[in-house]
Structure formats: structure tokens, C-alpha cells
């Protein structure tokens, strides 16, 4: 008797298919231009250029997968990495949706809520960007011009978003929040150029170890 495939099995199958399809589409653009103009980069030059960036991005890529998957679930992870803008939008949206639904990320309910919220976020973002581009294209250069009174506000959109979302977690779990916040501040003082994905991984590890230590010391239940 054939075993019935679960929701997670189907999610992994479709996630792998669309991930490969997305990679093919991404690689097809430069390949088509190269074929059309008969202009292919020299392998030696290409490898030399890639060597300067691969060392930076491969670690971040691995760390982000390890970090985001437990929080977003399988479906949410596949969809987030395909649509992008994880840290700024997809992760806060999924976490907020699961908190409001009172479900955990590693549960079946959390998988569904996370996937639906990220899908809705992707669709909404695409529509808003399309409308914004059409509506604000004539005035955007003036808004972002040097000396504009509105320009400084755009620099604080992401901090304001994360501050509002993080405040509720910090208030609820203030004991285990102090250590990762302190470590994050110290790391950025001494290494301000550290990638956000790496910092998230660092603070998560510190949070888990700190919470485990507090539990062993019976500071938290």
C-alpha cells in the first residue's frame, strides 16, 4: 500500500522544484545576454571576481538557512528565500502571525500559518511596490533629494519596524532578552560591519545558551 504523502512532504517537494526553477531563471538572464552578444567572461577573470565575494556570502547563506528554518518552518523558508526580503519583512510578518494565532513555528499549525502569512506578505508587497512605483515615481526624486525634510524618515523604517515587533517579546521574556541584546550591542560596537544574518545567528545561539543557563540555575521556569 502506497504511503500517503504528508503536508510537509509535499512542501519539501514543491519547495525543491521551485527553488531549482528560480535558480534556472536567475542564471538564464546573464546566459541569454552572453549568447545574444557573444560576450562570455573569461573563466579566470570570473573566478577571481567570485573569490572576493563567495567567502563572504557562503557563510551568510548557510547561517541564514540554519537560523530562519526553525522560525519560519519548511514552507515559510522555501517561500521566503524565493521571494526575498526575509529579515525586513517576511520574518516579522510570520512571527507576528504565529503569535496572534498562538501557535509554535515547529508545529503543523505553525507551518500553515507561517506559509500563508508569507505568501500574503509577498503578494501584498508586490502590489504595494507596483502602486508605489507608479504613484511616487514623479515625486520620489524630490522626496529623497539632499535637504528634503522627509528623507531622514526613510533611514529609520526598518529599526522602527523591528523595535515595535521586538518590544512585545522583550516585555514578555525580559529575563532572557537582556543577554542577547547586550551581546548584540557589544558585537556591533567592535564589528559594525557584521552582516545582519550572521548577527541574528549569533544572538540566537546566545539566547538559547543564556536561557538554558538560567533554567539550570532556576532563574526561569
C-alpha positions as CSV (number, residue, x, y, z in Angstrom):
1,X,0.0,0.0,0.0
2,X,1.4,3.4,-1.0
3,X,2.1,5.7,1.9
4,X,0.1,8.9,1.8
5,X,2.3,12.0,1.5
6,X,2.0,14.5,4.3
7,X,1.8,18.2,4.0
8,X,5.5,18.6,4.9
9,X,6.5,16.0,2.3
10,X,4.6,17.9,-0.4
11,X,6.0,21.2,0.9
12,X,9.6,19.9,0.5
13,X,8.9,18.5,-3.0
14,X,7.4,21.7,-4.3
15,X,9.9,23.8,-2.5
16,X,12.8,21.9,-4.2
17,X,11.1,22.2,-7.6
18,X,10.5,26.0,-7.3
19,X,14.0,26.6,-5.8
20,X,15.6,24.9,-8.8
21,X,13.3,26.8,-11.2
22,X,14.2,30.1,-9.6
23,X,17.9,29.4,-9.9
24,X,17.4,28.5,-13.6
25,X,15.6,31.8,-14.2
26,X,18.3,33.8,-12.4
27,X,21.1,32.2,-14.3
28,X,19.3,32.4,-17.6
29,X,19.3,36.2,-17.7
30,X,23.2,36.6,-17.9
31,X,23.4,33.5,-20.1
32,X,20.9,34.9,-22.6
33,X,22.7,38.2,-22.8
34,X,26.1,36.4,-23.2
35,X,24.8,34.3,-26.0
36,X,23.0,37.2,-27.7
37,X,26.0,39.5,-27.7
38,X,28.6,36.6,-27.9
39,X,30.4,38.1,-24.9
40,X,31.4,35.5,-22.4
41,X,33.6,36.4,-19.4
42,X,37.0,34.7,-19.1
43,X,36.8,31.8,-16.6
44,X,40.0,33.1,-14.9
45,X,38.6,36.6,-14.5
46,X,35.2,35.3,-13.4
47,X,36.7,33.0,-10.7
48,X,38.9,35.9,-9.5
49,X,35.9,38.2,-9.1
50,X,33.8,35.5,-7.4
51,X,36.5,34.6,-5.0
52,X,36.3,38.0,-3.3
53,X,32.5,37.7,-2.6
54,X,31.9,34.0,-2.2
55,X,33.9,33.9,1.0
56,X,31.6,36.5,2.5
57,X,28.2,35.2,1.2
58,X,28.6,31.4,1.5
59,X,28.8,31.7,5.3
60,X,25.9,34.1,5.5
61,X,23.8,31.8,3.3
62,X,24.4,28.8,5.5
63,X,23.8,30.7,8.7
64,X,20.6,32.2,7.4
65,X,19.2,28.8,6.4
66,X,20.1,27.3,9.9
67,X,18.7,30.4,11.6
68,X,15.4,31.1,9.7
69,X,14.2,27.5,9.2
70,X,13.3,26.8,12.8
71,X,11.4,30.1,13.0
72,X,9.6,30.0,9.6
73,X,9.1,26.3,9.1
74,X,9.7,24.4,5.8
75,X,7.1,26.1,3.7
76,X,7.8,29.6,5.0
77,X,11.6,29.1,4.4
78,X,11.2,28.0,0.8
79,X,8.8,30.8,0.1
80,X,10.9,33.4,1.9
81,X,14.1,32.5,0.1
82,X,12.3,32.6,-3.2
83,X,10.7,36.0,-2.7
84,X,13.5,37.6,-0.7
85,X,13.4,40.4,1.9
86,X,13.3,37.9,4.7
87,X,14.8,40.0,7.6
88,X,12.9,43.2,6.9
89,X,9.5,41.8,6.0
90,X,8.9,38.0,5.8
91,X,10.3,37.0,9.2
92,X,8.5,39.8,11.2
93,X,5.2,39.0,9.3
94,X,5.4,35.3,10.0
95,X,6.4,35.7,13.7
96,X,3.6,38.2,14.3
97,X,1.0,35.9,12.6
98,X,2.0,32.9,14.6
99,X,2.0,34.9,17.8
100,X,-1.5,36.1,17.1
101,X,-2.7,32.6,16.2
102,X,-1.0,31.3,19.4
103,X,0.9,28.6,17.5
104,X,4.5,27.4,17.5
105,X,6.7,27.5,14.5
106,X,7.7,23.8,14.7
107,X,4.0,22.7,14.8
108,X,1.8,21.7,11.8
109,X,-0.4,24.7,12.6
110,X,2.6,27.0,12.7
111,X,3.7,25.6,9.3
112,X,0.4,26.6,7.7
113,X,0.1,30.0,9.4
114,X,3.7,30.9,8.5
115,X,3.4,29.8,4.9
116,X,0.0,31.7,4.4
117,X,1.3,34.8,6.1
118,X,4.5,34.9,4.0
119,X,2.5,34.3,0.8
120,X,0.1,37.1,1.7
121,X,3.0,39.3,2.5
122,X,4.7,38.6,-0.8
123,X,1.5,39.3,-2.8
124,X,0.8,42.5,-0.8
125,X,4.4,43.7,-1.1
126,X,4.4,43.2,-4.9
127,X,1.1,45.1,-5.3
128,X,2.2,47.9,-3.0
129,X,5.6,48.3,-4.8
130,X,3.8,48.4,-8.1
131,X,1.4,51.0,-7.0
132,X,4.2,52.9,-5.2
133,X,6.4,52.9,-8.3
134,X,3.6,54.2,-10.5
135,X,2.3,56.8,-7.9
136,X,5.5,58.1,-6.5
137,X,7.8,57.9,-9.5
138,X,7.3,61.6,-10.3
139,X,7.9,62.9,-6.8
140,X,10.3,60.3,-5.3
141,X,13.5,62.1,-6.5
142,X,12.3,65.2,-4.7
143,X,11.5,63.3,-1.5
144,X,14.9,61.6,-1.4
145,X,16.8,64.6,-2.5
146,X,19.5,66.1,-0.3
147,X,18.0,68.6,2.0
148,X,14.5,67.0,2.0
149,X,12.8,67.1,5.4
150,X,11.3,63.7,4.7
151,X,14.5,61.8,3.7
152,X,15.7,61.1,7.2
153,X,12.5,59.2,8.0
154,X,13.3,56.5,5.3
155,X,16.5,55.7,7.2
156,X,14.6,54.6,10.3
157,X,11.8,52.5,8.7
158,X,13.5,49.1,9.4
159,X,14.6,50.0,13.0
160,X,11.1,51.2,13.8
161,X,9.5,48.0,12.4
162,X,11.8,45.7,14.4
163,X,11.6,47.9,17.5
164,X,7.8,47.7,17.5
165,X,7.8,43.9,16.9
166,X,10.6,43.2,19.3
167,X,9.2,45.3,22.2
168,X,6.4,42.8,22.8
169,X,8.8,39.9,23.0
170,X,11.2,41.8,25.3
171,X,8.4,42.7,27.7
172,X,7.1,39.1,27.9
173,X,10.5,37.5,28.1
174,X,12.7,40.3,29.6
175,X,14.9,37.9,31.6
176,X,16.2,36.0,28.5
177,X,16.3,39.2,26.4
178,X,18.9,41.1,28.3
179,X,21.9,38.8,27.4
180,X,21.4,38.6,23.6
181,X,20.6,42.3,23.4
182,X,23.8,43.2,25.3
183,X,25.9,40.8,23.2
184,X,24.4,42.2,20.0
185,X,25.3,45.7,21.1
186,X,28.8,44.8,22.1
187,X,29.4,42.9,18.8
188,X,28.3,45.8,16.7
189,X,30.4,48.2,18.7
190,X,33.5,46.2,17.9
191,X,32.4,44.9,14.5
192,X,29.9,47.3,13.0
193,X,30.2,45.8,9.5
194,X,28.9,42.3,10.5
195,X,26.1,41.0,8.3
196,X,22.6,41.0,9.7
197,X,22.2,37.3,9.0
198,X,25.3,36.5,11.0
199,X,24.3,38.7,13.8
200,X,20.9,37.0,14.0
201,X,22.6,33.6,14.2
202,X,24.9,34.9,17.0
203,X,22.1,36.3,19.1
204,X,20.0,33.2,18.7
205,X,22.9,31.0,19.9
206,X,23.4,33.4,22.8
207,X,19.7,33.4,23.6
208,X,19.5,29.6,23.6
209,X,22.6,29.2,25.8
210,X,21.5,32.0,28.1
211,X,18.0,30.6,28.5
212,X,19.5,27.1,29.2
213,X,21.8,28.5,31.8
214,X,19.0,30.4,33.5
215,X,16.9,27.3,33.5
216,X,19.6,25.3,35.1
217,X,20.1,28.0,37.7
218,X,16.3,28.0,38.3
219,X,16.1,31.7,37.4
220,X,13.3,30.9,34.9
221,X,10.8,28.1,34.7
